[in-house]
Amino acid sequence: MAHTSSCALWHTTHSRHPHYCCASVHRCACAHGRDQLAFAPLFVGSMIAILTAVDGKPDRVADTLKADLPSAVRANWALWVPAQFLNFRFVPAQYQVLFSNVVALAWNVYFSFATRPKTAEA
């Protein structure tokens, strides 16, 4: 749900930018850069922080971010860079949130496994 709300807000804000239309590769690269360099690390970091706090470890948020954020952002880029390139380049604006939400299903499955509490091996 957090992704859906933030995604809709991001795409609405993003679409107001004068170079949003990705009719050219250059414009698509600009839109994509804004998406992955601004939105992605902020969103991934906030989700790690929220999940850590909700797991009852608010005092571990900073340590968890230091440990998990770099690999989570790299994994995010591995999925979302190609997906959002296709989205911004080929998907009509009215369907971009829908496309992002479909891709988000795969991302959420991965992210839930990657951020689940680690159990000590017996």
C-alpha positions as CSV (number, residue, x, y, z in Angstrom):
1,M,0.0,0.0,0.0
2,A,2.9,2.4,0.8
3,H,4.3,1.8,-2.7
4,T,0.9,2.4,-4.4
5,S,0.4,5.7,-2.6
6,S,3.9,7.0,-3.1
7,C,4.1,5.7,-6.6
8,A,0.9,7.5,-7.6
9,L,2.2,10.7,-6.0
10,W,5.6,10.3,-7.6
11,H,4.2,9.8,-11.1
12,T,1.7,12.7,-10.7
13,T,4.5,15.0,-9.6
14,H,6.9,13.5,-12.2
15,S,4.4,14.0,-15.1
16,R,4.2,17.8,-14.4
17,H,7.9,18.1,-15.3
18,P,8.3,19.7,-18.8
19,H,10.5,16.9,-20.0
20,Y,8.4,14.0,-18.7
21,C,7.4,12.7,-22.1
22,C,9.9,10.0,-23.1
23,A,9.5,10.4,-26.8
24,S,13.3,10.6,-27.0
25,V,15.9,8.4,-25.3
26,H,17.4,11.6,-23.7
27,R,14.2,12.6,-22.1
28,C,13.6,9.0,-20.9
29,A,17.1,8.9,-19.4
30,C,16.4,12.2,-17.5
31,A,13.1,10.9,-16.2
32,H,14.7,7.6,-15.3
33,G,17.6,9.3,-13.5
34,R,15.3,11.4,-11.4
35,D,13.3,8.3,-10.5
36,Q,16.2,6.1,-9.6
37,L,18.5,8.6,-8.0
38,A,15.9,10.5,-6.0
39,F,12.9,8.3,-5.3
40,A,14.4,4.8,-5.1
41,P,17.0,5.3,-2.3
42,L,14.6,7.4,-0.3
43,F,11.8,4.9,-0.6
44,V,14.0,1.8,0.0
45,G,15.6,3.4,3.0
46,S,12.3,4.5,4.5
47,M,10.8,1.0,4.1
48,I,13.9,-0.6,5.8
49,A,13.6,1.9,8.7
50,I,9.8,1.3,9.0
51,L,10.1,-2.5,8.9
52,T,12.9,-2.4,11.5
53,A,10.9,-0.2,13.8
54,V,7.7,-2.2,13.4
55,D,9.7,-5.3,14.1
56,G,10.2,-3.9,17.6
57,K,13.8,-2.7,17.1
58,P,13.6,1.1,16.7
59,D,17.1,1.4,18.3
60,R,18.5,-0.8,15.4
61,V,17.2,1.4,12.6
62,A,20.6,3.1,11.9
63,D,22.6,-0.1,12.1
64,T,20.1,-1.9,9.8
65,L,20.2,0.9,7.3
66,K,24.0,0.8,7.2
67,A,24.1,-2.9,6.8
68,D,21.2,-3.4,4.4
69,L,20.6,-0.2,2.4
70,P,23.5,-0.5,-0.1
71,S,22.6,-4.0,-1.2
72,A,18.9,-3.3,-1.2
73,V,19.4,-0.2,-3.4
74,R,21.5,-2.3,-5.8
75,A,18.8,-5.0,-6.0
76,N,16.2,-2.2,-6.5
77,W,18.2,-0.8,-9.4
78,A,18.7,-4.3,-10.9
79,L,14.9,-4.7,-11.2
80,W,13.6,-1.1,-11.5
81,V,16.1,0.4,-13.9
82,P,15.0,-1.8,-16.8
83,A,11.4,-1.8,-15.7
84,Q,11.1,2.0,-15.4
85,F,13.0,2.5,-18.6
86,L,10.4,0.5,-20.4
87,N,7.7,2.2,-18.4
88,F,8.8,5.8,-19.2
89,R,9.7,5.0,-22.8
90,F,6.8,2.8,-23.9
91,V,3.9,2.9,-21.5
92,P,1.3,5.6,-21.9
93,A,1.2,8.0,-18.9
94,Q,-2.2,6.9,-17.8
95,Y,-0.9,3.3,-17.4
96,Q,2.5,4.0,-15.8
97,V,1.3,3.6,-12.2
98,L,-0.4,0.4,-13.1
99,F,2.8,-0.9,-14.7
100,S,4.8,0.1,-11.7
101,N,2.4,-1.7,-9.4
102,V,2.7,-4.9,-11.3
103,V,6.5,-4.7,-11.2
104,A,6.2,-3.8,-7.5
105,L,4.6,-7.2,-6.8
106,A,7.8,-8.9,-7.8
107,W,9.9,-6.4,-5.9
108,N,7.8,-6.7,-2.7
109,V,8.2,-10.5,-2.7
110,Y,12.0,-10.1,-3.0
111,F,12.1,-7.2,-0.5
112,S,10.0,-9.1,2.1
113,F,12.5,-12.0,2.0
114,A,15.5,-9.7,2.0
115,T,14.4,-7.7,5.0
116,R,12.8,-10.4,7.1
117,P,14.3,-10.7,10.6
118,K,17.4,-12.9,10.6
119,T,17.2,-15.9,12.9
120,A,20.2,-17.3,14.7
121,E,21.3,-20.6,13.4
122,A,21.1,-23.3,16.0
